[in-house]
Amino acid sequence: MINQKINIYQIDAFTSESFSGNPAGVTFADGISDADKQRIAREMNLAETAFLSTSDKADYKLQWFTPLIEVDLCGHATIASLHFLNEQNLLKESIIKFETRSGILNCGIKDGKYFMQIPVYQTDYYDGNTDQIVEALGIHPSDLFVDVPFVLCSNKYLYVYVKSLDALGKLKPDFKTLRNLSVEKKDFQAVTVFTLETFDDDSTAHSRFFAPFYGIDEDPVTGSSNGPLLLVLLKLGFIQLSDSEIQLNFEQGDFINRKGRVGVTYYKTDLMEELFISGQAVTVLKGEMTFTQSASVDLNEKLNLPA
């Protein structure tokens, strides 16, 4: 066994204030096995820890691990990674490319905010067993609009619209039941509950995000759900694409004392369709982690978790 040391940061994303937004771990990961990345993420015990390494396809390879599994996309840990690189004086180009499980993502910094491209997911109305989902989320039926359907994105994020901030704030999900529904139904893996009532005048929607399937009961501020939320609003007819670009601001985290704000920009022409999220970030902790390298084991397989 070989002892290894790494420098690792904890960075709050989608905020300019410490102890707000969504915290993520970030470190360089060349020479670290995926099994050890999973162990490090479990030790950090944050929603996600990001690992940057060399790539022959982009500027860096970027991976995201929850305490339980590696995930396909994570917005806040990418924003945190950009801030990490910026503090290392490595974010010099206007565009930086990350090789990820979701493809090559274009990211960077503009006007003092970090931005990242995320996939444009397909959106469809969801007609599964919504009564069970509503009960598991702790939503009172009177807080729903009967004529507004649930929307499911192709990344298996389910979106549920409620009437008010009050309805959103009083949610008390049964996370065990919600996870079981995710596993049994196989339709969705996370749920975003949102309202068009907001705290800030320049915001369009406020949301909460629940993902016990990934080992995250409630995520404070979720880039990977706020980006597609714009597409959901288009699908439901709450906003219109009057020209080739829409820019919106979304809120999350206020109800769990982790206030965060996410900018979302959507471009669509006859030739292309692109979606970006943006936000600020602040470093709250810099440290050194020492660990003994493990044998190369696929922990997802060992724990019978999704890859």
N, C-alpha and C positions, 0 to 999 in steps of 0.2 A: 504494500500500500504506500502511496506517495501523498505527502501533505502538500496542499496547494493554498496560495493566498490570492485573493482578488480584492480590488477596490470596488466598492458598491455604493451607489447613491440611492437615497429615497427622495423622490421628487413629486410634489403636488402639481397635478395637471389641471388645466381648464380654470386656473385661478392665478392671481398675482399675490395672494395672501397665504402665508403659511397656515397649515392646519385647516385648509379649505380645499375644495376641489376633490380630486381623486388621487390618492398616493400610489406610486408605482416604484418598484425597484428597477435599477438599470445598472448593467455592468458589461464589460467586454468579456467575450466568452470563447475565444480561440483556445483550443486544447481542453475544453470542458465537455464532457459527454452529456447527451440528453438526459441520462439518468441522474447525473449530478445537477443539471439545470433544474430538474424537477425537485430534487432535494433542497436546493437553494431557495426555490420559490416557496416550498413548504415552510422553510425556516423563516423567510421574510414574512410569510403569512399575510400578504397583501392580495388584493384582487388579482393583480398580475405583476410578474417580474419580467422585464425585457432583457434579452441577451443579444448583444451585437457581436458579429464575427465577420471574417473576411468572406468575400463572395467573388466569383468569376463571372457573375451575371449582372451585378449592380455595385453600388458603392459599398454597401454592407448587406450582410444577411441579418435579418431581424426575426427573432422568435419570441413568443409570449407564452408564459406558463402561469396558470393559476396554481393554488396549492395542491390541486388534484390532477390537472391534465394540461397538455399543450393545446392552445386554441388557434383557430384559423385567422382571427383578426382581433386586435385590441387598439382602440383609438387613444385612450388616455396614456397608455404605456408607450405609444409611438410619439405622442407629443412630448412625453417625458424624455424619451430617447433623443429627440431633436434638441431639447434643452441641455441634456447631458453632453452631446457632441458640441453644442455651442459653447458650453463652459470649458470644454477641452480645446477650444479654438479649431475645431475640425469641421464646422459648418460654414464653409466659405463660398460654396457655389449657390446660385439662386435656386437651383433644383438639386435635390439629393435623392437617389433611388435606393429603395430597400427591396431586397429579395425576400419574399414572405410566402407562407402557405397559401395566401390569397393572390399570388402573382407579384409582379413588379409594381411597387407603389411609388408615385412621385410625391415628394415631400419637400419642405423647406421653411423659410422664414420670410415674412413680408409685413411691413408696417408694424413691427414689434410683436407679431403673433406668429406662432408656428402653425403650419398647415400640413395636412396629409390627404392624399387621395384615397378614397375607399371605393369598393366595387359598387356599381349600380345594380341593385338587386331587383328581381321581379317581385311585384306585389299582387296578391290575389285575395279576394274575400274568403274568410274562413267560416265554414259552416259545421265545424266539429261540435263536440259536446261542450258548448259554451257555459251551460249551467254549472257543471262541475268546476270549470275554471273560475267562474265568477265567485263561487262559494270558497274555493281554495284561496283566492285573492282577498277575500273578506270585503267584497264590494256589495253594498246594499243595492238591490235591483232598481230602486228609485233613483239611484245616481247614474244610471245608464240611459242613453237614448235608444229606444227600441228600434228606431229606423236607421241607426248607424251600425253597420256590421263590424266585426273584428276583421283585422287585416293581417295576413301572414306573408312575411318576406321569404325569399328563397334561401336566406341564411338561417331559416327556422326561428326567427324572432317574431313573436306574436304581438300585435298592437291592439290595445283596448282603450276606447275613448270614454272618459267620464265627464260629468257636467261641470265640476268646479274644483278649485284648489282645496276646499273643505273636504270634498269626497276623496281627493287624492291623499290628503294628509291623514285621514283617519283609517286608511287601509291597514289591516293587520293580517298579512298572509299566513297561511299554514304552509310553511316551507317544505315539510315532509310530504304532504299531499301534493303540492305543486310539483315537486321533483318526481314523485311516483307517476303523476299524470304525464310528465314529459317523457319518462322512460317507457310507460305502457302504451301511450298513444303514438309516440314517435313522430307526431306532427310538428311539435315546437320544442325548442330547447331553452327559451328565455321569453319573458313577458315584459313589455313596456306598457305601463298604464299612463295615459297622458290627458291633459285638459288644455283648452285654449285660453283659460284664465291664467294670468301670469302676475308675478310680483313687479316686474319691470315693464315700463311702458314700451320699450323697444324690443321686447321679446314676443314671440308668436305662440309658444307652447311651453308647458312645464310637464316634466315626466318623472316617473320612478321606474327603476329597472330591477327585475328579480330573475335570478339565474341559479337556483339551487342545483340544477342539473350539472353545472360547472363547478359546484362547490362555493358559489357566491350567492348568499341569501339576498342581499340588496347591495347593488353597486352604487357608489355615491354619484359619479358623473361619467356617463358612458358614451364615448365617441361613436362606437360601432352601432349604437341604437339611435343616437340623435341624428346621424347622417341620413339613414333610411327613413327617419320620421318625416323628413321633407317629402320623400316619395309617397309616404302614406297619406300625408295631407293632400297631395295632388290626387291620389287615388280616390279619396273620399270627397273631393271637390271643395275642400276648405280653402285652398289657394289655387291660383290659375297661373299658367305659364304664358304671360303676355308677350314676352320676347325670348331671347335665347338664354337668359340668365335670371336666376332667383337667388337672393341673399337673405337669410333669416338668422335670427338669434334664438337659441333655446336655453331653457333653464332646467337645472336638476340639482339635487342634493340638499336643498334648503330644509327639508323635513327631517333630515338626520344630521343637521349641523355641519354639512360639508358643501356649502354653497359653491356652485360652479356654473359657468356660462360657456356655451359652445356656439361658435359661428358655423353655419352650413351654407355652402354655395353649390348650386346646381347649374350646369351648362348643358344645353341640348340644341343641336343643329341637325341638318340632314346628314352631316358627315360624322358627328361624334356626340357622345353623351358622357359627361363626367360629373363626379360628385366629390366635394372636398369638405373636410371639417377643419376648424381652426380654434386656437385658444392660446392662452399664456401658461406659464409654468414657473415654479419656484423650488429651488433645492432646500430641503429641510434637514437633511442628514447626509454626512459623508463618513464612510467607515471602511474597515478592512475585515474581511471574512476569511477565516482559516478552516479548512476542512480536509478530510482524507478522501482521496478519490475512490469512488466505488467501482465495482465491476460493472461493465456495460450491461445494464438490464433495462428492458422496456417496462417501465413502471406502469404505464397505461395497461399493457397486456397483463402484467402481474396482478393488478388491482381490478381487472376486468372492466376497465373504463374505456370510453370511446377514444379513438386515436385522433 
